[in-house]
Amino acid sequence: MDTDGRVLQVVVTPANLSDRDGAECVLSYVRPDLPRLTKIWADQSYDGADFLAFIQAEFDLTLEIVPRQPDQEGFVVLPRRWVVERSFAWGGRNRRLSKDYEYHPECSETMLYLASIHLLTKRLALSPV
């Protein structure tokens, strides 16, 4: 997602792939197409000195971890992370994305792209010229 919640790249991976390994997969697809990408915000599951060093060395990106507050109880909106959560909620409004109906990963990726296109065209139709 970009900072406005628009989908940049979708990569559907198996459920047994860790978040870190999935991030490496996504970045290998995204990095050549987005030369202006310089910073990534992520949650605590991406924390770790070895992963930070790998992202810096391999992709020349800055990874900023957005941590939970130590005394946090329940749901609290965290800076930058709400953009991704909001985008997931927008996608969940589509019937085909409300549950995992797709059998093939390519179909899931396509449905996510279609939902993103639908949202963007609705925004364009509503925007004043």
N, CA, C and O atoms as CSV, one atom per row, in Angstrom:
chain,resi,resn,atom,element,x,y,z
A,1,MET,N,N,0.835,-1.178,0.000
A,1,MET,CA,C,0.000,0.000,0.000
A,1,MET,C,C,0.881,1.244,0.000
A,1,MET,O,O,1.977,1.253,0.562
A,2,ASP,N,N,0.379,2.284,-0.640
A,2,ASP,CA,C,1.080,3.546,-0.510
A,2,ASP,C,C,0.503,4.286,0.699
A,2,ASP,O,O,-0.339,3.742,1.413
A,3,THR,N,N,0.943,5.504,0.928
A,3,THR,CA,C,0.510,6.222,2.130
A,3,THR,C,C,-0.959,6.625,2.090
A,3,THR,O,O,-1.519,7.002,3.119
A,4,ASP,N,N,-1.598,6.552,0.913
A,4,ASP,CA,C,-3.028,6.845,0.806
A,4,ASP,C,C,-3.882,5.587,0.816
A,4,ASP,O,O,-5.107,5.677,0.727
A,5,GLY,N,N,-3.265,4.420,0.924
A,5,GLY,CA,C,-4.007,3.175,0.973
A,5,GLY,C,C,-4.271,2.547,-0.379
A,5,GLY,O,O,-5.089,1.633,-0.484
A,6,ARG,N,N,-3.595,3.016,-1.416
A,6,ARG,CA,C,-3.747,2.414,-2.739
A,6,ARG,C,C,-2.823,1.206,-2.849
A,6,ARG,O,O,-1.697,1.218,-2.352
A,7,VAL,N,N,-3.317,0.173,-3.503
A,7,VAL,CA,C,-2.547,-1.060,-3.656
A,7,VAL,C,C,-1.420,-0.835,-4.657
A,7,VAL,O,O,-1.653,-0.370,-5.773
A,8,LEU,N,N,-0.209,-1.166,-4.256
A,8,LEU,CA,C,0.941,-1.087,-5.149
A,8,LEU,C,C,1.256,-2.442,-5.766
A,8,LEU,O,O,1.519,-2.543,-6.965
A,9,GLN,N,N,1.228,-3.473,-4.947
A,9,GLN,CA,C,1.539,-4.818,-5.420
A,9,GLN,C,C,0.831,-5.828,-4.534
A,9,GLN,O,O,0.742,-5.648,-3.319
A,10,VAL,N,N,0.330,-6.885,-5.145
A,10,VAL,CA,C,-0.304,-7.969,-4.403
A,10,VAL,C,C,0.468,-9.244,-4.700
A,10,VAL,O,O,0.688,-9.594,-5.859
A,11,VAL,N,N,0.872,-9.925,-3.655
A,11,VAL,CA,C,1.503,-11.232,-3.776
A,11,VAL,C,C,0.843,-12.126,-2.741
A,11,VAL,O,O,0.967,-11.885,-1.540
A,12,VAL,N,N,0.147,-13.148,-3.193
A,12,VAL,CA,C,-0.506,-14.095,-2.286
A,12,VAL,C,C,0.457,-15.256,-2.077
A,12,VAL,O,O,0.923,-15.877,-3.033
A,13,THR,N,N,0.743,-15.533,-0.820
A,13,THR,CA,C,1.684,-16.593,-0.467
A,13,THR,C,C,0.978,-17.660,0.360
A,13,THR,O,O,-0.112,-17.412,0.877
A,14,PRO,N,N,1.572,-18.835,0.493
A,14,PRO,CA,C,0.974,-19.871,1.337
A,14,PRO,C,C,0.905,-19.432,2.797
A,14,PRO,O,O,1.691,-18.592,3.235
A,15,ALA,N,N,-0.019,-19.993,3.535
A,15,ALA,CA,C,-0.209,-19.616,4.936
A,15,ALA,C,C,0.978,-20.024,5.804
A,15,ALA,O,O,1.187,-19.441,6.868
A,16,ASN,N,N,1.755,-21.009,5.373
A,16,ASN,CA,C,2.887,-21.447,6.192
A,16,ASN,C,C,4.144,-20.606,5.954
A,16,ASN,O,O,5.199,-20.917,6.507
A,17,LEU,N,N,4.055,-19.558,5.149
A,17,LEU,CA,C,5.173,-18.654,4.913
A,17,LEU,C,C,5.118,-17.526,5.938
A,17,LEU,O,O,4.070,-16.905,6.116
A,18,SER,N,N,6.219,-17.258,6.604
A,18,SER,CA,C,6.235,-16.224,7.645
A,18,SER,C,C,6.082,-14.840,7.025
A,18,SER,O,O,6.272,-14.660,5.822
A,19,ASP,N,N,5.736,-13.868,7.862
A,19,ASP,CA,C,5.588,-12.486,7.394
A,19,ASP,C,C,6.887,-11.965,6.795
A,19,ASP,O,O,6.876,-11.292,5.765
A,20,ARG,N,N,7.984,-12.272,7.430
A,20,ARG,CA,C,9.286,-11.796,6.938
A,20,ARG,C,C,9.603,-12.378,5.561
A,20,ARG,O,O,10.043,-11.658,4.665
A,21,ASP,N,N,9.381,-13.675,5.398
A,21,ASP,CA,C,9.637,-14.300,4.097
A,21,ASP,C,C,8.694,-13.750,3.039
A,21,ASP,O,O,9.086,-13.568,1.886
A,22,GLY,N,N,7.457,-13.487,3.425
A,22,GLY,CA,C,6.503,-12.887,2.499
A,22,GLY,C,C,6.918,-11.489,2.092
A,22,GLY,O,O,6.738,-11.095,0.940
A,23,ALA,N,N,7.476,-10.731,3.035
A,23,ALA,CA,C,7.946,-9.377,2.726
A,23,ALA,C,C,9.084,-9.424,1.712
A,23,ALA,O,O,9.144,-8.593,0.805
A,24,GLU,N,N,9.974,-10.379,1.861
A,24,GLU,CA,C,11.063,-10.516,0.891
A,24,GLU,C,C,10.508,-10.826,-0.493
A,24,GLU,O,O,11.003,-10.309,-1.494
A,25,CYS,N,N,9.487,-11.664,-0.549
A,25,CYS,CA,C,8.859,-12.021,-1.822
A,25,CYS,C,C,8.211,-10.787,-2.454
A,25,CYS,O,O,8.398,-10.532,-3.644
A,26,VAL,N,N,7.456,-10.024,-1.671
A,26,VAL,CA,C,6.789,-8.828,-2.190
A,26,VAL,C,C,7.812,-7.799,-2.659
A,26,VAL,O,O,7.662,-7.221,-3.735
A,27,LEU,N,N,8.843,-7.570,-1.862
A,27,LEU,CA,C,9.843,-6.567,-2.227
A,27,LEU,C,C,10.613,-6.952,-3.481
A,27,LEU,O,O,11.011,-6.074,-4.248
A,28,SER,N,N,10.829,-8.227,-3.704
A,28,SER,CA,C,11.522,-8.638,-4.929
A,28,SER,C,C,10.684,-8.311,-6.164
A,28,SER,O,O,11.239,-8.049,-7.232
A,29,TYR,N,N,9.351,-8.322,-6.032
A,29,TYR,CA,C,8.465,-7.942,-7.131
A,29,TYR,C,C,8.367,-6.421,-7.269
A,29,TYR,O,O,8.391,-5.894,-8.382
A,30,VAL,N,N,8.257,-5.724,-6.149
A,30,VAL,CA,C,7.956,-4.294,-6.137
A,30,VAL,C,C,9.161,-3.421,-6.446
A,30,VAL,O,O,9.039,-2.434,-7.171
A,31,ARG,N,N,10.296,-3.762,-5.917
A,31,ARG,CA,C,11.442,-2.861,-5.959
A,31,ARG,C,C,11.824,-2.384,-7.367
A,31,ARG,O,O,12.080,-1.191,-7.530
A,32,PRO,N,N,11.876,-3.237,-8.383
A,32,PRO,CA,C,12.249,-2.735,-9.712
A,32,PRO,C,C,11.237,-1.726,-10.284
A,32,PRO,O,O,11.617,-0.841,-11.050
A,33,ASP,N,N,9.975,-1.853,-9.922
A,33,ASP,CA,C,8.935,-0.983,-10.476
A,33,ASP,C,C,8.743,0.319,-9.699
A,33,ASP,O,O,8.111,1.248,-10.202
A,34,LEU,N,N,9.276,0.396,-8.490
A,34,LEU,CA,C,9.077,1.573,-7.649
A,34,LEU,C,C,10.422,2.144,-7.197
A,34,LEU,O,O,10.804,1.978,-6.039
A,35,PRO,N,N,11.131,2.806,-8.084
A,35,PRO,CA,C,12.450,3.312,-7.702
A,35,PRO,C,C,12.406,4.416,-6.648
A,35,PRO,O,O,13.400,4.651,-5.961
A,36,ARG,N,N,11.251,5.105,-6.511
A,36,ARG,CA,C,11.148,6.182,-5.525
A,36,ARG,C,C,10.821,5.670,-4.121
A,36,ARG,O,O,10.840,6.442,-3.162
A,37,LEU,N,N,10.526,4.394,-3.996
A,37,LEU,CA,C,10.230,3.801,-2.688
A,37,LEU,C,C,11.495,3.837,-1.831
A,37,LEU,O,O,12.531,3.289,-2.209
A,38,THR,N,N,11.394,4.489,-0.671
A,38,THR,CA,C,12.566,4.611,0.205
A,38,THR,C,C,12.312,4.114,1.617
A,38,THR,O,O,13.257,3.754,2.320
A,39,LYS,N,N,11.048,4.085,2.051
A,39,LYS,CA,C,10.754,3.748,3.442
A,39,LYS,C,C,9.549,2.816,3.511
A,39,LYS,O,O,8.594,2.936,2.744
A,40,ILE,N,N,9.629,1.886,4.456
A,40,ILE,CA,C,8.534,0.946,4.699
A,40,ILE,C,C,8.185,0.994,6.177
A,40,ILE,O,O,9.068,0.939,7.033
A,41,TRP,N,N,6.892,1.096,6.474
A,41,TRP,CA,C,6.420,0.982,7.849
A,41,TRP,C,C,5.862,-0.415,8.036
A,41,TRP,O,O,5.159,-0.931,7.168
A,42,ALA,N,N,6.175,-1.025,9.169
A,42,ALA,CA,C,5.728,-2.394,9.428
A,42,ALA,C,C,5.424,-2.571,10.907
A,42,ALA,O,O,5.812,-1.749,11.738
A,43,ASP,N,N,4.718,-3.666,11.227
A,43,ASP,CA,C,4.428,-3.949,12.627
A,43,ASP,C,C,5.571,-4.755,13.243
A,43,ASP,O,O,6.583,-5.010,12.591
A,44,GLN,N,N,5.401,-5.148,14.487
A,44,GLN,CA,C,6.488,-5.771,15.253
A,44,GLN,C,C,6.880,-7.162,14.746
A,44,GLN,O,O,7.946,-7.663,15.105
A,45,SER,N,N,6.047,-7.789,13.928
A,45,SER,CA,C,6.420,-9.111,13.425
A,45,SER,C,C,7.595,-9.042,12.455
A,45,SER,O,O,8.204,-10.069,12.156
A,46,TYR,N,N,7.924,-7.855,11.961
A,46,TYR,CA,C,9.046,-7.676,11.044
A,46,TYR,C,C,10.300,-7.176,11.767
A,46,TYR,O,O,11.298,-6.862,11.118
A,47,ASP,N,N,10.264,-7.098,13.081
A,47,ASP,CA,C,11.385,-6.589,13.856
A,47,ASP,C,C,12.512,-7.620,13.891
A,47,ASP,O,O,12.275,-8.825,13.804
A,48,GLY,N,N,13.707,-7.134,14.017
A,48,GLY,CA,C,14.884,-7.998,14.108
A,48,GLY,C,C,16.037,-7.389,13.345
A,48,GLY,O,O,15.870,-6.917,12.220
A,49,ALA,N,N,17.203,-7.400,13.955
A,49,ALA,CA,C,18.366,-6.756,13.354
A,49,ALA,C,C,18.764,-7.414,12.037
A,49,ALA,O,O,19.169,-6.727,11.099
A,50,ASP,N,N,18.652,-8.753,11.958
A,50,ASP,CA,C,19.040,-9.439,10.726
A,50,ASP,C,C,18.115,-9.077,9.568
A,50,ASP,O,O,18.578,-8.891,8.442
A,51,PHE,N,N,16.824,-8.976,9.830
A,51,PHE,CA,C,15.868,-8.609,8.778
A,51,PHE,C,C,16.052,-7.159,8.356
A,51,PHE,O,O,16.004,-6.849,7.166
A,52,LEU,N,N,16.263,-6.262,9.326
A,52,LEU,CA,C,16.521,-4.860,9.004
A,52,LEU,C,C,17.762,-4.720,8.129
A,52,LEU,O,O,17.755,-3.966,7.156
A,53,ALA,N,N,18.814,-5.433,8.467
A,53,ALA,CA,C,20.051,-5.378,7.684
A,53,ALA,C,C,19.833,-5.936,6.283
A,53,ALA,O,O,20.364,-5.404,5.308
A,54,PHE,N,N,19.053,-7.004,6.184
A,54,PHE,CA,C,18.777,-7.598,4.870
A,54,PHE,C,C,18.016,-6.619,3.983
A,54,PHE,O,O,18.362,-6.456,2.813
A,55,ILE,N,N,16.991,-5.968,4.514
A,55,ILE,CA,C,16.198,-5.008,3.740
A,55,ILE,C,C,17.073,-3.841,3.292
A,55,ILE,O,O,16.962,-3.379,2.156
A,56,GLN,N,N,17.936,-3.369,4.177
A,56,GLN,CA,C,18.825,-2.258,3.827
A,56,GLN,C,C,19.824,-2.673,2.752
A,56,GLN,O,O,20.032,-1.945,1.781
A,57,ALA,N,N,20.439,-3.832,2.921
A,57,ALA,CA,C,21.482,-4.265,1.991
A,57,ALA,C,C,20.913,-4.696,0.641
A,57,ALA,O,O,21.437,-4.317,-0.407
A,58,GLU,N,N,19.857,-5.478,0.667
A,58,GLU,CA,C,19.318,-6.056,-0.571
A,58,GLU,C,C,18.484,-5.070,-1.385
A,58,GLU,O,O,18.573,-5.048,-2.612
A,59,PHE,N,N,17.673,-4.254,-0.706
A,59,PHE,CA,C,16.730,-3.397,-1.410
A,59,PHE,C,C,16.996,-1.903,-1.222
A,59,PHE,O,O,16.321,-1.077,-1.836
A,60,ASP,N,N,17.966,-1.547,-0.384
A,60,ASP,CA,C,18.297,-0.149,-0.100
A,60,ASP,C,C,17.067,0.628,0.385
A,60,ASP,O,O,16.765,1.714,-0.108
A,61,LEU,N,N,16.369,0.044,1.361
A,61,LEU,CA,C,15.165,0.647,1.933
A,61,LEU,C,C,15.343,0.836,3.428
A,61,LEU,O,O,16.111,0.126,4.077
A,62,THR,N,N,14.615,1.810,3.961
A,62,THR,CA,C,14.570,2.019,5.401
A,62,THR,C,C,13.311,1.347,5.927
A,62,THR,O,O,12.216,1.603,5.427
A,63,LEU,N,N,13.454,0.502,6.915
A,63,LEU,CA,C,12.318,-0.185,7.532
A,63,LEU,C,C,12.081,0.412,8.904
A,63,LEU,O,O,12.959,0.367,9.766
A,64,GLU,N,N,10.894,0.975,9.111
A,64,GLU,CA,C,10.545,1.552,10.409
A,64,GLU,C,C,9.449,0.697,11.044
A,64,GLU,O,O,8.373,0.516,10.475
A,65,ILE,N,N,9.743,0.186,12.215
A,65,ILE,CA,C,8.787,-0.630,12.953
A,65,ILE,C,C,7.893,0.300,13.772
A,65,ILE,O,O,8.384,1.147,14.518
A,66,VAL,N,N,6.570,0.132,13.624
A,66,VAL,CA,C,5.604,0.919,14.395
A,66,VAL,C,C,5.168,0.045,15.575
A,66,VAL,O,O,4.339,-0.849,15.408
A,67,PRO,N,N,5.721,0.299,16.762
A,67,PRO,CA,C,5.449,-0.593,17.897
A,67,PRO,C,C,4.141,-0.260,18.610
A,67,PRO,O,O,3.630,0.857,18.530
A,68,ARG,N,N,3.624,-1.258,19.301
A,68,ARG,CA,C,2.500,-1.035,20.210
A,68,ARG,C,C,3.027,-0.348,21.458
A,68,ARG,O,O,4.197,-0.487,21.815
A,69,GLN,N,N,2.157,0.387,22.107
A,69,GLN,CA,C,2.537,0.995,23.376
A,69,GLN,C,C,2.610,-0.106,24.431
A,69,GLN,O,O,1.779,-1.015,24.418
A,70,PRO,N,N,3.578,-0.051,25.343
A,70,PRO,CA,C,3.732,-1.119,26.342
A,70,PRO,C,C,2.500,-1.308,27.229
A,70,PRO,O,O,2.198,-2.431,27.633
A,71,ASP,N,N,1.795,-0.234,27.531
A,71,ASP,CA,C,0.622,-0.323,28.408
A,71,ASP,C,C,-0.691,-0.396,27.631
A,71,ASP,O,O,-1.757,-0.199,28.213
A,72,GLN,N,N,-0.633,-0.671,26.351
A,72,GLN,CA,C,-1.830,-0.680,25.502
A,72,GLN,C,C,-2.739,-1.854,25.834
A,72,GLN,O,O,-2.293,-2.995,25.955
A,73,GLU,N,N,-4.020,-1.548,25.977
A,73,GLU,CA,C,-5.034,-2.579,26.190
A,73,GLU,C,C,-6.106,-2.391,25.132
A,73,GLU,O,O,-6.587,-1.278,24.916
A,74,GLY,N,N,-6.483,-3.487,24.469
A,74,GLY,CA,C,-7.518,-3.402,23.447
A,74,GLY,C,C,-6.998,-2.761,22.169
A,74,GLY,O,O,-5.791,-2.664,21.947
A,75,PHE,N,N,-7.930,-2.327,21.336
A,75,PHE,CA,C,-7.571,-1.747,20.046
A,75,PHE,C,C,-7.229,-0.274,20.189
A,75,PHE,O,O,-7.972,0.499,20.794
A,76,VAL,N,N,-6.101,0.094,19.628
A,76,VAL,CA,C,-5.662,1.488,19.590
A,76,VAL,C,C,-5.120,1.746,18.189
A,76,VAL,O,O,-4.331,0.954,17.672
A,77,VAL,N,N,-5.534,2.838,17.577
A,77,VAL,CA,C,-5.043,3.186,16.252
A,77,VAL,C,C,-3.584,3.615,16.366
A,77,VAL,O,O,-3.250,4.524,17.127
A,78,LEU,N,N,-2.722,2.954,15.603
A,78,LEU,CA,C,-1.300,3.266,15.619
A,78,LEU,C,C,-0.932,4.042,14.360
A,78,LEU,O,O,-1.493,3.794,13.292
A,79,PRO,N,N,-0.003,4.969,14.476
A,79,PRO,CA,C,0.389,5.767,13.312
A,79,PRO,C,C,0.869,4.869,12.168
A,79,PRO,O,O,1.577,3.893,12.412
A,80,ARG,N,N,0.505,5.175,10.961
A,80,ARG,CA,C,0.873,4.530,9.707
A,80,ARG,C,C,0.259,3.147,9.545
A,80,ARG,O,O,-0.062,2.772,8.417
A,81,ARG,N,N,0.078,2.373,10.598
A,81,ARG,CA,C,-0.477,1.030,10.443
A,81,ARG,C,C,-1.955,1.072,10.120
A,81,ARG,O,O,-2.476,0.126,9.529
A,82,TRP,N,N,-2.646,2.137,10.487
A,82,TRP,CA,C,-4.078,2.215,10.211
A,82,TRP,C,C,-4.347,2.286,8.719
A,82,TRP,O,O,-5.435,1.908,8.282
A,83,VAL,N,N,-3.394,2.758,7.919
A,83,VAL,CA,C,-3.590,2.862,6.470
A,83,VAL,C,C,-3.815,1.469,5.881
A,83,VAL,O,O,-4.725,1.279,5.074
A,84,VAL,N,N,-3.005,0.508,6.273
A,84,VAL,CA,C,-3.139,-0.852,5.759
A,84,VAL,C,C,-4.420,-1.490,6.280
A,84,VAL,O,O,-5.144,-2.132,5.519
A,85,GLU,N,N,-4.707,-1.321,7.563
A,85,GLU,CA,C,-5.928,-1.896,8.129
A,85,GLU,C,C,-7.177,-1.329,7.454
A,85,GLU,O,O,-8.133,-2.058,7.192
A,86,ARG,N,N,-7.163,-0.037,7.178
A,86,ARG,CA,C,-8.291,0.593,6.489
A,86,ARG,C,C,-8.446,0.021,5.085
A,86,ARG,O,O,-9.566,-0.214,4.629
A,87,SER,N,N,-7.338,-0.200,4.404
A,87,SER,CA,C,-7.392,-0.758,3.050
A,87,SER,C,C,-7.912,-2.191,3.066
A,87,SER,O,O,-8.652,-2.585,2.165
A,88,PHE,N,N,-7.539,-2.973,4.068
A,88,PHE,CA,C,-8.088,-4.319,4.210
A,88,PHE,C,C,-9.600,-4.258,4.420
A,88,PHE,O,O,-10.337,-5.080,3.874
A,89,ALA,N,N,-10.057,-3.299,5.199
A,89,ALA,CA,C,-11.485,-3.144,5.437
A,89,ALA,C,C,-12.213,-2.780,4.148
A,89,ALA,O,O,-13.299,-3.293,3.880
A,90,TRP,N,N,-11.621,-1.904,3.357
A,90,TRP,CA,C,-12.234,-1.559,2.068
A,90,TRP,C,C,-12.353,-2.790,1.180
A,90,TRP,O,O,-13.376,-2.997,0.528
A,91,GLY,N,N,-11.300,-3.607,1.159
A,91,GLY,CA,C,-11.338,-4.827,0.355
A,91,GLY,C,C,-12.371,-5.809,0.860
A,91,GLY,O,O,-13.011,-6.501,0.068
A,92,GLY,N,N,-12.543,-5.879,2.174
A,92,GLY,CA,C,-13.507,-6.802,2.763
A,92,GLY,C,C,-14.952,-6.481,2.432
A,92,GLY,O,O,-15.830,-7.315,2.651
A,93,ARG,N,N,-15.216,-5.298,1.913
A,93,ARG,CA,C,-16.574,-4.944,1.496
A,93,ARG,C,C,-16.989,-5.671,0.219
A,93,ARG,O,O,-18.175,-5.724,-0.110
A,94,ASN,N,N,-16.024,-6.227,-0.495
A,94,ASN,CA,C,-16.321,-7.003,-1.695
A,94,ASN,C,C,-16.633,-8.433,-1.301
A,94,ASN,O,O,-15.910,-9.042,-0.512
A,95,ARG,N,N,-17.704,-8.962,-1.848
A,95,ARG,CA,C,-18.160,-10.292,-1.468
A,95,ARG,C,C,-17.071,-11.345,-1.681
A,95,ARG,O,O,-16.875,-12.211,-0.828
A,96,ARG,N,N,-16.375,-11.278,-2.790
A,96,ARG,CA,C,-15.360,-12.291,-3.096
A,96,ARG,C,C,-14.146,-12.170,-2.183
A,96,ARG,O,O,-13.363,-13.115,-2.081
A,97,LEU,N,N,-13.972,-11.030,-1.517
A,97,LEU,CA,C,-12.832,-10.858,-0.626
A,97,LEU,C,C,-13.217,-10.968,0.845
A,97,LEU,O,O,-12.352,-10.932,1.720
A,98,SER,N,N,-14.512,-11.103,1.119
A,98,SER,CA,C,-14.936,-11.190,2.518
A,98,SER,C,C,-14.518,-12.515,3.151
A,98,SER,O,O,-14.322,-12.599,4.363
A,99,LYS,N,N,-14.384,-13.537,2.327
A,99,LYS,CA,C,-13.889,-14.847,2.761
A,99,LYS,C,C,-12.860,-15.298,1.737
A,99,LYS,O,O,-12.726,-14.682,0.680
A,100,ASP,N,N,-12.144,-16.350,2.036
A,100,ASP,CA,C,-11.144,-16.849,1.110
A,100,ASP,C,C,-11.792,-17.868,0.178
A,100,ASP,O,O,-11.678,-19.076,0.385
A,101,TYR,N,N,-12.475,-17.366,-0.852
A,101,TYR,CA,C,-13.194,-18.235,-1.774
A,101,TYR,C,C,-12.304,-18.808,-2.876
A,101,TYR,O,O,-12.640,-19.838,-3.462
A,102,GLU,N,N,-11.207,-18.176,-3.160
A,102,GLU,CA,C,-10.394,-18.551,-4.315
A,102,GLU,C,C,-9.520,-19.764,-4.013
A,102,GLU,O,O,-9.025,-19.924,-2.897
A,103,TYR,N,N,-9.337,-20.612,-5.021
A,103,TYR,CA,C,-8.512,-21.806,-4.878
A,103,TYR,C,C,-7.072,-21.539,-5.284
A,103,TYR,O,O,-6.141,-22.035,-4.649
A,104,HIS,N,N,-6.888,-20.764,-6.333
A,104,HIS,CA,C,-5.553,-20.468,-6.849
A,104,HIS,C,C,-5.079,-19.108,-6.358
A,104,HIS,O,O,-5.860,-18.157,-6.331
A,105,PRO,N,N,-3.813,-18.999,-5.969
A,105,PRO,CA,C,-3.283,-17.708,-5.516
A,105,PRO,C,C,-3.421,-16.608,-6.567
A,105,PRO,O,O,-3.656,-15.449,-6.225
A,106,GLU,N,N,-3.277,-16.962,-7.837
A,106,GLU,CA,C,-3.395,-15.970,-8.905
A,106,GLU,C,C,-4.803,-15.368,-8.944
A,106,GLU,O,O,-4.969,-14.182,-9.227
A,107,CYS,N,N,-5.804,-16.185,-8.659
A,107,CYS,CA,C,-7.187,-15.690,-8.631
A,107,CYS,C,C,-7.391,-14.729,-7.466
A,107,CYS,O,O,-8.082,-13.720,-7.604
A,108,SER,N,N,-6.792,-15.040,-6.323
A,108,SER,CA,C,-6.888,-14.146,-5.169
A,108,SER,C,C,-6.231,-12.808,-5.469
A,108,SER,O,O,-6.775,-11.754,-5.138
A,109,GLU,N,N,-5.067,-12.850,-6.092
A,109,GLU,CA,C,-4.378,-11.611,-6.452
A,109,GLU,C,C,-5.225,-10.786,-7.415
A,109,GLU,O,O,-5.345,-9.571,-7.264
A,110,THR,N,N,-5.810,-11.455,-8.403
A,110,THR,CA,C,-6.643,-10.752,-9.388
A,110,THR,C,C,-7.855,-10.111,-8.729
A,110,THR,O,O,-8.215,-8.982,-9.063
A,111,MET,N,N,-8.486,-10.813,-7.801
A,111,MET,CA,C,-9.662,-10.248,-7.127
A,111,MET,C,C,-9.267,-9.026,-6.300
A,111,MET,O,O,-10.030,-8.063,-6.232
A,112,LEU,N,N,-8.107,-9.046,-5.679
A,112,LEU,CA,C,-7.631,-7.881,-4.930
A,112,LEU,C,C,-7.373,-6.696,-5.861
A,112,LEU,O,O,-7.707,-5.558,-5.532
A,113,TYR,N,N,-6.783,-6.965,-7.012
A,113,TYR,CA,C,-6.568,-5.889,-7.989
A,113,TYR,C,C,-7.895,-5.331,-8.500
A,113,TYR,O,O,-8.044,-4.118,-8.641
A,114,LEU,N,N,-8.855,-6.210,-8.775
A,114,LEU,CA,C,-10.160,-5.750,-9.257
A,114,LEU,C,C,-10.867,-4.897,-8.208
A,114,LEU,O,O,-11.475,-3.881,-8.544
A,115,ALA,N,N,-10.794,-5.295,-6.958
A,115,ALA,CA,C,-11.406,-4.500,-5.889
A,115,ALA,C,C,-10.741,-3.140,-5.787
A,115,ALA,O,O,-11.415,-2.135,-5.562
A,116,SER,N,N,-9.418,-3.096,-5.951
A,116,SER,CA,C,-8.697,-1.832,-5.912
A,116,SER,C,C,-9.083,-0.938,-7.084
A,116,SER,O,O,-9.272,0.266,-6.910
A,117,ILE,N,N,-9.200,-1.512,-8.263
A,117,ILE,CA,C,-9.622,-0.749,-9.450
A,117,ILE,C,C,-11.028,-0.206,-9.255
A,117,ILE,O,O,-11.304,0.945,-9.592
A,118,HIS,N,N,-11.915,-1.025,-8.715
A,118,HIS,CA,C,-13.294,-0.590,-8.457
A,118,HIS,C,C,-13.321,0.600,-7.507
A,118,HIS,O,O,-14.038,1.572,-7.745
A,119,LEU,N,N,-12.547,0.526,-6.438
A,119,LEU,CA,C,-12.493,1.618,-5.465
A,119,LEU,C,C,-11.938,2.894,-6.096
A,119,LEU,O,O,-12.472,3.980,-5.873
A,120,LEU,N,N,-10.871,2.767,-6.880
A,120,LEU,CA,C,-10.275,3.937,-7.519
A,120,LEU,C,C,-11.212,4.574,-8.536
A,120,LEU,O,O,-11.282,5.800,-8.616
A,121,THR,N,N,-11.927,3.778,-9.308
A,121,THR,CA,C,-12.854,4.349,-10.297
A,121,THR,C,C,-14.033,5.027,-9.610
A,121,THR,O,O,-14.527,6.044,-10.098
A,122,LYS,N,N,-14.491,4.481,-8.485
A,122,LYS,CA,C,-15.547,5.159,-7.732
A,122,LYS,C,C,-15.073,6.508,-7.226
A,122,LYS,O,O,-15.812,7.490,-7.281
A,123,ARG,N,N,-13.838,6.560,-6.730
A,123,ARG,CA,C,-13.283,7.837,-6.254
A,123,ARG,C,C,-13.149,8.835,-7.397
A,123,ARG,O,O,-13.440,10.019,-7.224
A,124,LEU,N,N,-12.712,8.370,-8.557
A,124,LEU,CA,C,-12.570,9.276,-9.703
A,124,LEU,C,C,-13.923,9.804,-10.175
A,124,LEU,O,O,-14.041,10.967,-10.560
A,125,ALA,N,N,-14.938,8.950,-10.144
A,125,ALA,CA,C,-16.281,9.358,-10.578
A,125,ALA,C,C,-16.870,10.410,-9.633
A,125,ALA,O,O,-17.640,11.269,-10.062
A,126,LEU,N,N,-16.514,10.345,-8.364
A,126,LEU,CA,C,-17.051,11.280,-7.387
A,126,LEU,C,C,-16.252,12.562,-7.275
A,126,LEU,O,O,-16.741,13.547,-6.722
A,127,SER,N,N,-15.023,12.568,-7.793
A,127,SER,CA,C,-14.197,13.752,-7.645
A,127,SER,C,C,-14.607,14.834,-8.644
A,127,SER,O,O,-14.920,14.536,-9.796
A,128,PRO,N,N,-14.602,16.084,-8.195
A,128,PRO,CA,C,-14.962,17.168,-9.116
A,128,PRO,C,C,-13.858,17.388,-10.144
A,128,PRO,O,O,-12.677,17.197,-9.856
A,129,VAL,N,N,-14.250,17.780,-11.313
A,129,VAL,CA,C,-13.293,17.965,-12.407
A,129,VAL,C,C,-12.658,19.328,-12.334
A,129,VAL,O,O,-11.824,19.666,-13.174
